[in-house]
């Protein structure tokens, strides 16, 4: 192999795409043979193992990436193991003299990347990394005092007032595929599909992969962006459906913002609100970069002494969507069936667990981590701590969602509840969010037998609210 033909290894991680991929574009610029590679380092060292739904999505997304690369840069090399070791082995086998990748921003992933970079450079291998996962470098944005932001509004103002976001990078027109033999593992062996197959609902709901992401973006901009600011709170309406694609790096925020800017409503409150929602994701990564244990440790340490309750029966009822509160149950069943849950309902369900049941937010965070296709290392714990009141810029402790009123406000006709709690489908609208208020005749006509084919409420709202307020008062003075 001639010196100039030594290959470049392009690493794929949370960037399973060809568009707006700086690492891939750099390989094209070098004009040398390319070895695209994915190292499954799940759970290696301090890395958090993926949840089941996320692993299913990753399997599908890697399959799509294999197809896309096959016509551009040859075979995607897939291996598993500790990142630095596997990449060093791949360099030795192929004779590569350069490695490129797109940065990770979770602290443990970033640490693993630095360890890999140090080992590569010690052996004379050129390295270069790029952005793409986030709009900003979370460890570099700082307050005037030099600290990190703990409140979203000033964070978003600072990020929004900064330089214009870059344009997305085009897919390379051509790449030189590496012609040598390099060992790879099949996706089916590295990430076997679940047995028995519990993912049929996920398959029906989603199209993983970059092309699925682009299709979702086009549909959102053309059909669902208008009215987003108001409509985003109503679970029966479609919103962007971009979160799992973002979580797996099948699309970047730069690509999304560029598409919105080209839309005629790009200067509207709808576009501004959506950009702000993407900004919340940025804020969560900002918090995570300064608080690596965000998924385990209370951001506000006063909550280390919060009187959480241990109630396995109540936790199980919440997980199964059997709390007796229809809007909560609909959300939890949507999650189980489709791997996602509407954002407003996520807040309602999380508030119910932490405030009605007084169950530790970490139990909910773990459940969402395992069942969400858009499970994200920053947003998942950041959102749970926000609802629980233990996080940065947290919801006020006295904000305890009334699940009946929330259902009546945002699902007035019961469309969402009827979709996911079909045993209540025949109830009149006025009782769809509080079936226990219906007369025995109304229940009988609707085929509802409380306590049998639909549970009675596992906790009384007024009683639970009073209990939660008392518990939160115990830590209020220290928050």
Buried (B, 14 or more C-beta within 10 A) or exposed (E): EEEEEBBBBBBBBBBBBBBBBBBBBBBBEBEBBBBBBBBBBBEBEEBBEBBBBBBBBBBBBBBBBBEBBEEBBBBBBBBBEBBBBBBBEBBEBBBBBBBBBBBBBBBBBBBBBEBBBEBBEEEEBEBBBBBBBBBBEBBEBEEEEEEBBBEBEEBBEBBEEEEEBBEBBEBBEEBBBBEEEBEBBEBEEBBEEEEEEBBEBBBEBBBBBBBBBBBBBEBBBEEBBBBBBEBBBBBBBEBBBBBBBBBBBBBBBBBBBBBBBEBEBBEBEBBBBBBBBBBBBBBBBBBBBBBBEBBEBBBBEBBEEBEBEEBEEBBEBBBEBBBBBBBBBBBBBBBBBBBBBBBBBBBBBBBBBBBBBBBBBBBBBBBBBBBBBBBBBBBBBBBBBBBBBBBBBBBEBEEBBBBBEBBBBBBBEBBBBBBBBEBBBBBEEEBBBBBBEBEEEBBEEBEBEBEEEBBEBBBEBEEBBEBBBEBBEEBBEEE
